[in-house]
Amino acid sequence: ARWTDESARVATLPEMSARDPPPRVLLGVMSNPVKPAMRAQQRKWAGHFQHAANVDVRFVLGTTFFNNTQRPPPEWDELKAEEKEHKDIIFVEGREKLPHVGVVTEKSASFWLSRGAESP
């Protein structure tokens, strides 16, 4: 299939009126509870585009650990302080420390289910 000006016109979104609120973008970053340096680096990066009032970046952390075999990390108090300071951490009903790629899948699904219910 060849992309043409005609097909581009068909694929475009309808124009917004001046009265329509701007679209909002919510970026959920799946994060590791014991990696505050990574979140600090990502906050610095996110600052390059967060000047737009319609972009929100949130770090997503699970509330439990795989098989309940691990207790919260010793850094838990620091994590709560980080949450209070930056107000950009969200805890979801997902598990941390899964032994496979499911750690991101589970937290991501939980994030979108909870955010979709709160901000349709």
C-alpha positions in Angstrom: 0.0 0.0 0.0 1.2 3.4 -0.8 0.7 6.4 1.5 -0.9 9.3 -0.4 -2.1 12.7 0.6 -5.7 11.4 0.2 -5.1 8.5 2.7 -3.5 11.0 5.1 -6.6 13.1 5.1 -8.7 10.1 5.9 -6.4 9.1 8.8 -6.3 12.6 10.5 -8.1 13.3 13.7 -10.9 15.9 13.7 -9.9 19.4 14.5 -10.4 20.6 18.0 -12.2 23.8 18.8 -10.7 26.5 21.0 -13.2 25.4 23.7 -12.0 21.8 23.9 -9.6 21.1 26.7 -6.2 20.0 25.4 -5.6 16.2 25.4 -3.8 14.9 28.5 -0.8 12.6 28.4 -0.2 10.3 31.4 3.2 8.5 31.3 3.5 5.6 33.7 7.2 4.6 34.3 7.4 1.1 35.8 10.0 1.6 38.5 12.0 -0.5 40.9 11.5 0.5 44.6 15.2 0.3 45.4 16.4 2.4 42.5 16.0 6.1 43.6 18.9 7.2 41.4 17.1 5.9 38.3 14.0 7.9 39.2 16.1 11.0 39.8 17.6 10.6 36.4 14.2 10.1 34.8 12.8 13.1 36.6 15.6 15.2 35.1 14.8 13.9 31.7 11.1 14.3 32.1 11.6 18.0 33.0 12.5 18.6 29.4 8.9 18.1 28.3 6.9 18.5 31.5 6.6 22.3 30.9 3.4 21.4 29.1 0.6 21.4 31.6 -1.0 18.4 29.9 1.9 15.9 30.5 2.0 13.9 33.8 4.8 11.5 34.6 4.3 9.0 37.4 6.5 6.2 38.7 4.6 3.0 39.2 5.5 0.7 42.1 3.8 -2.5 43.3 2.4 -2.9 46.7 3.5 -6.5 47.3 6.3 -8.9 46.5 6.3 -12.1 44.5 5.1 -15.1 46.7 5.1 -12.8 49.7 8.6 -14.1 50.4 10.2 -10.8 50.6 9.5 -8.0 53.1 9.5 -4.4 52.0 13.0 -3.2 51.2 15.0 -1.5 53.9 14.7 1.7 51.8 11.0 1.8 52.4 11.2 4.9 54.6 13.3 6.7 52.0 10.8 5.7 49.3 7.9 7.2 51.3 9.9 10.4 51.8 10.6 10.5 48.1 6.9 10.0 47.4 6.0 12.9 49.7 8.7 15.2 48.2 8.0 14.6 44.5 4.3 13.5 44.5 5.0 11.5 41.4 4.9 7.9 42.8 1.9 5.7 42.4 1.4 2.4 44.2 -0.6 -0.2 42.4 -1.9 -3.7 43.2 1.0 -5.3 41.3 3.9 -7.5 42.6 7.5 -6.6 42.7 10.4 -9.0 42.2 8.6 -11.4 39.8 11.2 -13.8 38.4 10.3 -13.0 34.8 9.0 -10.2 32.5 5.6 -10.4 34.2 6.8 -7.8 36.7 6.3 -5.1 34.2 3.2 -6.6 32.6 1.4 -7.0 35.9 2.2 -3.5 37.2 1.4 -2.0 33.8 -2.0 -3.7 33.7 -2.8 -2.7 37.2 -1.7 0.9 36.5 -4.0 1.3 33.5 -6.9 -0.4 35.2 -6.7 1.9 38.1 -5.9 5.1 36.1 -8.6 4.3 33.6 -11.2 4.1 36.4 -10.0 7.4 37.9 -9.4 9.4 34.7 -11.4 8.1 31.8 
